[in-house]
Structures are given as C-alpha cells and as structure tokens.
Amino acid sequence: MLKKDGVFEELKNRIVRLDYEPGKILNEAEIAEEFGISRTPIRQAFQRLELNKLIQIVPRYGAQVPQIDFLQMKSLFEATRVLDPYATKLATINADEEMIQQLDEIVARLRSYHMEEDYRLAIIDDEQFHEIILAKCENSWLEEIVTQLHFHSERLWHYCNRYFDSPDIFYSTLRAVLDAIKAHDPDLAERCAREHIDVFVDRIRSTLL
C-alpha cells in the first residue's frame, strides 16, 4: 500500500512521464481502488498536484491533466535559465566526493544509451542529475522552486522524444557541468548548466516553433 507521499510521487511521475496523457481525466475513486487505499490520500495528492500545476480540478467533473502550453513553457524556461544554473553554482561550492561519484555514474549511463530505446531513461537520469545538484545547493527555497519548474520541463522532454535522436545532447552538456564541478569552478559550472538548458530549448524551438 502506498503511503501519502508515495501517492503523490506515483501520480506526479505518471503525469510528468506522460503515462497520463495531456487532457486525461483522473477519477479519484478509480485511483483509490487501483492503489487499494481510501479516497482521502488521493484527494490530498490531488491538492498537491494542483498546487504544482500538474492537474486542474474541475468541480463535479474530476481532475484533468493539463495540456502542454508552449507559451507558458517560454516563461518557465526564462525562470529555469536563471535559477537552475545558480543552484548548480551553489552546489559546486558545496560539492563532495559522494556527489561527484553519483553524477559520474549518471553521465556514464547517459553515454551508453540508444535514444530510440532509452530516451525515457535518459530523461529520468537527467532529472536525477539535477536532483542531486539541488540537494547540494543548501537553499531550501531555491530547491523547492526549481523542483516545481523541473516537473514541467521534464514533462516537455517526454513529450518531445521524437525530436532527439542522439544521447549526446544529454551526455555532452552534463559532462561539461560535471567537469566544472570536479574543477571546483562555480562560475564555469553555472555557465555550463545554462548551456545545457539552452541546447534543449534551441532544439525544441527549431522543431516546434
């Protein structure tokens, strides 16, 4: 049986990874039956999902997974482009060997992936890379805000899987971030983190807009 936080995480992952497609209606009773729990923790999870803009509550209708709004995505990336690199800069200052080893393992996996079969895994590893960095920035406000932004950027990456045909877009940019962290160069790490975002955004812009 899932605990309260586990319910939120499971539903969040299903939305972000597009197991629940944009526009899908989520039924509280049906999900409670699937998870084998009461409707109360489902309702609480829905409230958290709504706060994170991952569902829209429609009275007497249900909870709907929102469509991906590309105009909103533009605003999101404007914020992410500032905050995410700053978090990377702070994390570089606080970096230790355990953190570097974890990031090394992720980058090694990314290098081995074949995008046609492993695209989802590459996005999940990309997000884990960012989670490790956020946990090390030692700024709880920044961590909370950037985590919420990542829910939506990760959702877009899953949506755009057909536009990425090489793992190098993940590997090369995150390798550069990791090398800067290893060099204990916060300013370089910040620039590399910004470049990582820019490369993805440029690819999306060139293919969708």
TAFENQUI-V832725 format. One record per residue. RES is the residue in one letter. OMEGA is omega in whole degrees, 0 to 359 (* if undefined). Layout:
# TAFENQUI-V832725
res:RES omega:OMEGA
res:RES omega:OMEGA
This chain:
# TAFENQUI-V832725
res:M omega:180
res:L omega:172
res:K omega:186
res:K omega:180
res:D omega:178
res:G omega:178
res:V omega:179
res:F omega:182
res:E omega:181
res:E omega:179
res:L omega:178
res:K omega:180
res:N omega:179
res:R omega:179
res:I omega:184
res:V omega:184
res:R omega:174
res:L omega:168
res:D omega:167
res:Y omega:185
res:E omega:176
res:P omega:181
res:G omega:182
res:K omega:175
res:I omega:179
res:L omega:182
res:N omega:183
res:E omega:183
res:A omega:181
res:E omega:179
res:I omega:177
res:A omega:179
res:E omega:179
res:E omega:183
res:F omega:180
res:G omega:180
res:I omega:178
res:S omega:182
res:R omega:183
res:T omega:179
res:P omega:176
res:I omega:179
res:R omega:179
res:Q omega:177
res:A omega:177
res:F omega:180
res:Q omega:177
res:R omega:178
res:L omega:179
res:E omega:178
res:L omega:179
res:N omega:177
res:K omega:179
res:L omega:171
res:I omega:174
res:Q omega:180
res:I omega:177
res:V omega:183
res:P omega:178
res:R omega:181
res:Y omega:180
res:G omega:178
res:A omega:183
res:Q omega:173
res:V omega:185
res:P omega:171
res:Q omega:176
res:I omega:183
res:D omega:186
res:F omega:174
res:L omega:175
res:Q omega:179
res:M omega:178
res:K omega:178
res:S omega:180
res:L omega:182
res:F omega:174
res:E omega:178
res:A omega:182
res:T omega:183
res:R omega:177
res:V omega:190
res:L omega:182
res:D omega:177
res:P omega:178
res:Y omega:176
res:A omega:178
res:T omega:178
res:K omega:179
res:L omega:181
res:A omega:178
res:T omega:177
res:I omega:184
res:N omega:188
res:A omega:173
res:D omega:185
res:E omega:179
res:E omega:179
res:M omega:181
res:I omega:179
res:Q omega:179
res:Q omega:180
res:L omega:177
res:D omega:181
res:E omega:179
res:I omega:181
res:V omega:178
res:A omega:178
res:R omega:181
res:L omega:181
res:R omega:186
res:S omega:187
res:Y omega:168
res:H omega:192
res:M omega:183
res:E omega:181
res:E omega:193
res:D omega:185
res:Y omega:180
res:R omega:179
res:L omega:180
res:A omega:179
res:I omega:180
res:I omega:178
res:D omega:176
res:D omega:181
res:E omega:178
res:Q omega:176
res:F omega:180
res:H omega:180
res:E omega:179
res:I omega:179
res:I omega:181
res:L omega:180
res:A omega:183
res:K omega:181
res:C omega:175
res:E omega:175
res:N omega:189
res:S omega:179
res:W omega:180
res:L omega:180
res:E omega:182
res:E omega:182
res:I omega:183
res:V omega:177
res:T omega:178
res:Q omega:178
res:L omega:182
res:H omega:176
res:F omega:187
res:H omega:177
res:S omega:178
res:E omega:177
res:R omega:178
res:L omega:179
res:W omega:177
res:H omega:181
res:Y omega:187
res:C omega:186
res:N omega:184
res:R omega:182
res:Y omega:181
res:F omega:187
res:D omega:180
res:S omega:177
res:P omega:183
res:D omega:179
res:I omega:173
res:F omega:190
res:Y omega:188
res:S omega:182
res:T omega:179
res:L omega:174
res:R omega:179
res:A omega:177
res:V omega:181
res:L omega:179
res:D omega:178
res:A omega:177
res:I omega:179
res:K omega:179
res:A omega:181
res:H omega:181
res:D omega:185
res:P omega:182
res:D omega:177
res:L omega:178
res:A omega:178
res:E omega:180
res:R omega:180
res:C omega:177
res:A omega:178
res:R omega:178
res:E omega:177
res:H omega:178
res:I omega:183
res:D omega:180
res:V omega:179
res:F omega:183
res:V omega:178
res:D omega:179
res:R omega:178
res:I omega:182
res:R omega:184
res:S omega:184
res:T omega:185
res:L omega:188
res:L omega:*
